[in-house]
Amino acid sequence: MSRQAQVIFISVYVLIALGIIMTYSASAVYAERVYSNPNHFLTRQLLYAVLGTLVLFFTASVPIVFWKRRARAMILTAIFLLILVYLPVIGHSAGGARRWIGLGVINFQPAEFAKIAASLYLADYLSRKKNIIKKGSLSVFFPPLLLIGCISSLTLLQPDLGSTAFIFLIVVVLFFLGGIRLRYILGSVALMIPVFYFLVARAPYRVSRITAYLNPWEDPQGSGFQIIQSFLAFGLGGLKGAGLGQGMQKLFYLPSSYNDFIFSILAEELGLIGILFVLILYAGIFISGIQMAERAAQDYEKFLIIALVLSIVLQAVIHMLVTMGLIPTKGLPLPFVSFGGTALIFNMMAVGLLMALDRQMRGRG
């Protein structure tokens, strides 16, 4: 294992350990009230971490060529799974959104798998079409847009605008790195801006999120309540924090304190010192990932490493910005820290792919 892979691996498991601790701290009182069991979320997160570890080591043990050859099959599988969400019995709703597939005791969000599938497909496609891309042909632009467009449309219908925007950002970065003409990329971005504006404007709950972002104190007991409570958590944390388990905002003040706003609870209980520690861990993942990409001999390896690293770090940045009120509220978990099985397992699969890429690059000497 290279030095970069070691840094990523260690950083990920430190974040997972921290996430297990913070999940228990943020959820124990709520779990006791709702489920009569303070360990309800803790035991599940421990189980998810074990399953994620098995997925990580399995993914890392499989030659990367296996995933490369099945890139198109995986993105088609992602589209199929996203369609299954809308079928009766199989698809399940939660919080007003239809994002889950339920198979008995197993429930997962296909959108998380779609992020991995899109990364594998785009890395393969852009590396295969390198010569055509250099010629500036517009036709090379359409096949990936068609498939990614299907994923985006199905995700939007759930509705999940945040995941759609997240996937779109990854696609834009990979298109740019793949050498697709900048005017084509900027043209696509320009076309998407009014689409996103329309999608926000037509949904009252999305408009209220924008309003709350601009001035949460205009409706402190309504749309602005969550972000104001998050501000209070940061303010109460100070430099050293209130102490692990001593936070107040998790006591039914801050909604979604153990997933979408777990960074706020971390800031309250561990303070600025805890925040900086978490930032260092994500910075280690990002910097080490970029260094791995720089030493990659093949375009496929480079594109896939960047896509996987961005899928982790960019999501972490968005989560942190949301909790600090710097961008409108969007329910994205903090990778490896927030409670949630699907996100944790597929993020660990992404790490497994990074480990497999590292082994392949070291094998060439």
C-alpha distance (Angstrom), angle and dihedral (degrees) to the residues before:
residue distance angle dihedral
M1 . . .
S2 3.80 . .
R3 3.80 122.4 .
Q4 3.81 90.4 -105.1
A5 3.80 92.2 51.9
Q6 3.81 90.3 48.3
V7 3.81 91.3 53.4
I8 3.82 91.2 49.4
F9 3.80 93.2 46.2
I10 3.81 94.8 47.8
S11 3.82 93.3 43.2
V12 3.80 91.2 51.4
Y13 3.79 94.5 51.2
V14 3.79 92.9 45.3
L15 3.81 87.6 53.4
I16 3.82 90.8 48.0
A17 3.81 91.1 50.8
L18 3.79 90.4 48.0
G19 3.81 89.3 47.0
I20 3.80 92.3 54.1
I21 3.80 90.7 51.1
M22 3.82 93.8 45.8
T23 3.81 92.4 44.5
Y24 3.78 90.1 57.6
S25 3.79 92.8 43.8
A26 3.81 93.5 48.5
S27 3.81 97.7 41.7
A28 3.81 108.8 33.2
V29 3.81 97.4 91.0
Y30 3.80 93.0 42.5
A31 3.82 91.7 46.7
E32 3.80 90.9 50.2
R33 3.80 90.8 51.8
V34 3.81 97.3 44.4
Y35 3.83 104.2 28.9
S36 3.82 101.4 20.7
N37 3.79 86.7 -125.0
P38 3.83 121.2 95.0
N39 3.82 89.7 -163.1
H40 3.82 94.7 56.5
F41 3.81 96.2 108.3
L42 3.80 95.1 30.5
T43 3.81 95.0 59.4
R44 3.79 91.3 47.2
Q45 3.79 93.0 49.5
L46 3.81 90.0 49.8
L47 3.80 89.3 51.4
Y48 3.80 91.4 48.3
A49 3.81 90.1 50.5
V50 3.82 90.8 52.8
L51 3.81 92.5 47.5
G52 3.79 90.0 45.6
T53 3.80 90.4 52.1
L54 3.80 90.7 53.3
V55 3.82 89.7 49.5
L56 3.81 91.1 47.8
F57 3.80 95.0 52.1
F58 3.80 93.1 42.4
T59 3.82 91.5 50.5
A60 3.79 91.6 46.0
S61 3.81 91.9 50.9
V62 3.82 94.4 54.2
P63 3.83 116.0 86.8
I64 3.80 110.8 -107.0
V65 3.80 90.5 -125.2
F66 3.81 87.3 69.3
W67 3.81 90.7 63.2
K68 3.80 92.5 41.0
R69 3.79 93.2 55.9
R70 3.79 91.5 48.8
A71 3.80 97.9 44.6
R72 3.81 94.6 109.3
A73 3.80 92.0 44.5
M74 3.79 90.2 51.7
I75 3.78 95.5 52.3
L76 3.81 90.1 47.6
T77 3.81 87.7 49.7
A78 3.81 89.0 51.6
I79 3.80 90.4 53.3
F80 3.81 90.6 48.1
L81 3.81 91.9 50.6
L82 3.79 91.3 48.7
I83 3.81 88.3 54.0
L84 3.81 90.7 50.8
V85 3.80 88.9 60.7
Y86 3.82 89.0 72.7
L87 3.81 95.8 50.7
P88 3.82 119.0 101.5
V89 3.81 117.3 -105.4
I90 3.83 93.2 9.8
G91 3.80 98.0 56.2
H92 3.80 118.9 64.9
S93 3.79 134.0 -166.0
A94 3.79 127.8 -140.3
G95 3.78 128.9 174.2
G96 3.79 92.6 -0.3
A97 3.80 93.8 -55.7
R98 3.80 129.6 101.9
R99 3.79 101.9 -140.8
W100 3.79 106.4 126.3
I101 3.78 138.5 88.0
G102 3.78 113.2 -154.1
L103 3.80 120.6 -156.2
G104 3.77 104.6 171.4
V105 3.80 107.4 -78.2
I106 3.82 92.0 -0.8
N107 3.81 120.9 82.6
F108 3.76 124.6 169.6
Q109 3.79 142.9 163.0
P110 3.83 112.9 -116.8
A111 3.82 89.3 -156.2
E112 3.82 89.1 72.6
F113 3.80 91.2 53.8
A114 3.82 88.9 45.5
K115 3.82 90.4 61.4
I116 3.81 90.8 57.0
A117 3.81 92.7 43.0
A118 3.81 92.3 49.6
S119 3.82 90.9 50.8
L120 3.82 92.5 50.4
Y121 3.79 93.1 45.9
L122 3.81 97.0 46.6
A123 3.81 92.9 46.2
D124 3.81 89.9 52.1
Y125 3.81 95.5 42.6
L126 3.80 96.7 47.1
S127 3.80 92.8 46.6
R128 3.84 92.1 49.4
K129 3.81 94.3 47.2
K130 3.80 96.4 45.2
N131 3.82 95.5 119.8
I132 3.80 93.8 47.1
I133 3.80 90.7 47.1
K134 3.81 90.3 54.1
K135 3.81 89.4 57.7
G136 3.79 89.5 59.0
S137 3.79 95.7 -122.3
L138 3.79 112.7 171.1
S139 3.81 91.7 -152.7
V140 3.81 91.4 72.3
F141 3.78 87.7 63.9
F142 3.82 97.2 64.4
P143 3.86 109.2 61.5
P144 3.82 94.4 59.9
L145 3.80 91.5 41.1
L146 3.79 90.0 53.4
L147 3.80 94.3 53.0
I148 3.80 95.5 38.6
G149 3.81 87.6 45.4
C150 3.83 89.6 56.7
I151 3.79 91.0 51.1
S152 3.80 91.7 46.5
S153 3.80 93.6 48.3
L154 3.80 93.4 49.0
T155 3.81 90.7 46.9
L156 3.80 91.8 49.1
L157 3.78 91.1 53.8
Q158 3.83 91.7 58.8
P159 3.14 79.8 54.3
D160 3.81 105.9 -111.8
L161 3.79 110.8 140.5
G162 3.81 92.8 162.8
S163 3.83 95.4 59.7
T164 3.80 89.6 45.0
A165 3.80 91.8 53.2
F166 3.81 89.8 45.5
I167 3.82 92.5 53.9
F168 3.82 89.9 45.5
L169 3.82 90.9 55.3
I170 3.81 91.6 52.0
V171 3.82 90.4 48.9
V172 3.83 92.2 50.8
V173 3.82 91.8 51.2
L174 3.82 93.1 48.3
F175 3.81 92.4 46.3
F176 3.80 89.3 53.0
L177 3.83 93.3 47.3
G178 3.81 90.4 44.6
G179 3.80 90.8 60.7
I180 3.82 99.8 -110.8
R181 3.78 108.1 157.9
L182 3.78 113.0 -86.3
R183 3.79 92.6 -131.4
Y184 3.81 90.3 59.5
I185 3.80 91.3 50.4
L186 3.80 94.0 46.0
G187 3.81 89.5 46.3
S188 3.79 90.3 55.1
V189 3.79 91.5 47.6
A190 3.81 90.3 49.6
L191 3.81 90.4 51.9
M192 3.80 92.2 49.7
I193 3.81 96.2 51.2
P194 3.85 95.5 72.9
V195 3.82 89.3 41.6
F196 3.79 91.7 56.3
Y197 3.81 90.5 43.6
F198 3.80 90.2 53.7
L199 3.81 92.2 47.1
V200 3.79 90.9 51.8
A201 3.80 96.0 42.7
R202 3.81 94.9 50.6
A203 3.82 94.2 53.1
P204 3.84 114.4 70.5
Y205 3.81 93.1 -158.3
R206 3.81 90.4 55.7
V207 3.80 91.1 48.7
S208 3.81 89.3 51.1
R209 3.82 89.2 53.2
I210 3.80 90.1 54.4
T211 3.81 90.4 47.1
A212 3.79 91.1 49.0
Y213 3.80 90.1 49.1
L214 3.81 92.5 52.4
N215 3.81 95.5 43.6
P216 3.82 116.6 -2.3
W217 3.82 91.9 175.1
E218 3.80 90.4 65.3
D219 3.82 87.6 76.9
P220 3.82 105.2 16.2
Q221 3.81 94.6 165.3
G222 3.80 94.7 43.6
S223 3.80 131.3 29.7
G224 3.80 93.3 -3.4
F225 3.81 96.5 48.5
Q226 3.81 98.4 91.3
I227 3.78 97.5 48.3
I228 3.83 92.3 44.3
Q229 3.81 89.6 53.8
S230 3.80 88.0 49.2
F231 3.82 90.0 53.0
L232 3.80 89.2 51.4
A233 3.81 90.5 52.0
F234 3.80 91.3 54.3
G235 3.80 91.3 45.4
L236 3.80 93.8 49.3
G237 3.79 91.7 49.1
G238 3.78 97.2 62.7
L239 3.77 117.4 166.1
K240 3.82 102.6 -36.2
G241 3.80 101.0 20.5
A242 3.78 131.3 -126.7
G243 3.79 90.8 -78.9
L244 3.79 132.9 -92.4
G245 3.79 109.3 -58.7
Q246 3.82 92.7 6.5
G247 3.81 98.6 97.1
M248 3.81 119.3 122.7
Q249 3.81 103.3 -161.5
K250 3.82 92.9 72.8
L251 3.81 88.8 62.2
F252 3.82 93.2 93.8
Y253 3.82 93.5 -66.6
L254 3.80 100.8 97.3
P255 3.84 113.6 46.9
S256 3.83 117.8 -140.2
S257 3.79 89.6 16.9
Y258 3.82 93.8 156.9
N259 3.82 97.2 50.3
D260 3.82 124.0 9.8
F261 3.83 93.5 28.9
I262 3.79 102.7 28.2
F263 3.81 90.6 119.9
S264 3.81 88.0 64.0
I265 3.81 91.3 54.7
L266 3.80 89.8 46.4
A267 3.82 89.3 52.2
E268 3.81 91.5 49.3
E269 3.80 96.3 48.2
L270 3.82 101.3 33.5
G271 3.80 99.7 27.4
L272 3.78 128.0 -156.7
I273 3.79 90.0 -34.5
G274 3.81 90.5 59.6
I275 3.80 91.8 45.9
L276 3.81 92.0 52.4
F277 3.80 90.7 47.7
V278 3.82 90.9 54.8
L279 3.81 91.4 45.3
I280 3.81 90.1 53.0
L281 3.81 90.6 52.8
Y282 3.82 93.5 51.6
A283 3.81 90.5 43.1
G284 3.81 88.0 53.8
I285 3.80 90.3 53.4
F286 3.80 91.9 47.9
I287 3.81 98.1 45.0
S288 3.80 93.3 43.7
G289 3.81 90.2 48.2
I290 3.80 92.0 52.3
Q291 3.81 90.0 48.5
M292 3.81 89.8 51.4
A293 3.81 89.8 50.6
E294 3.81 91.2 50.3
R295 3.79 92.5 56.8
A296 3.81 93.7 44.9
A297 3.81 111.4 117.5
Q298 3.81 95.7 -160.2
D299 3.79 128.7 60.3
Y300 3.81 90.4 -134.3
E301 3.78 91.4 58.1
K302 3.78 92.6 46.3
F303 3.81 94.7 48.7
L304 3.79 93.7 45.8
I305 3.80 94.6 47.8
I306 3.80 91.6 50.9
A307 3.82 92.6 46.1
L308 3.82 93.0 49.8
V309 3.79 94.8 45.0
L310 3.81 91.9 47.5
S311 3.81 91.0 48.1
I312 3.81 87.4 61.0
V313 3.79 104.2 34.7
L314 3.80 98.0 38.3
Q315 3.80 90.4 52.5
A316 3.80 89.8 50.1
V317 3.80 91.3 50.9
I318 3.81 92.2 49.2
H319 3.82 91.2 49.1
M320 3.80 91.4 51.3
L321 3.81 93.9 46.2
V322 3.81 90.4 50.7
T323 3.80 93.2 51.6
M324 3.81 90.3 49.4
G325 3.79 92.2 49.4
L326 3.80 93.9 -117.0
I327 3.82 93.8 124.5
P328 3.83 131.3 21.6
T329 3.78 117.4 -77.6
K330 3.80 115.5 -83.6
G331 3.77 125.5 166.4
L332 3.80 102.5 -120.5
P333 3.82 117.3 143.5
L334 3.78 122.8 -128.3
P335 3.84 103.2 -107.0
F336 3.82 113.7 -105.8
V337 3.83 91.6 -5.2
S338 3.81 108.7 63.2
F339 3.79 120.3 78.7
G340 3.80 113.1 -100.0
G341 3.78 136.2 104.5
T342 3.80 103.6 -144.9
A343 3.79 96.1 50.6
L344 3.81 93.5 43.9
I345 3.81 95.2 48.0
F346 3.80 95.6 46.9
N347 3.81 92.4 44.0
M348 3.80 87.2 53.7
M349 3.79 88.5 49.4
A350 3.81 87.2 55.6
V351 3.81 88.9 53.1
G352 3.80 89.3 49.0
L353 3.79 89.6 54.7
L354 3.81 89.4 50.9
M355 3.80 89.6 52.3
A356 3.83 90.3 49.6
L357 3.80 90.5 50.3
D358 3.79 90.6 49.3
R359 3.82 91.5 51.3
Q360 3.81 91.0 50.0
M361 3.81 92.8 50.1
R362 3.82 92.3 47.6
G363 3.82 89.5 48.8
R364 3.78 89.2 63.9
G365 3.77 89.7 55.1
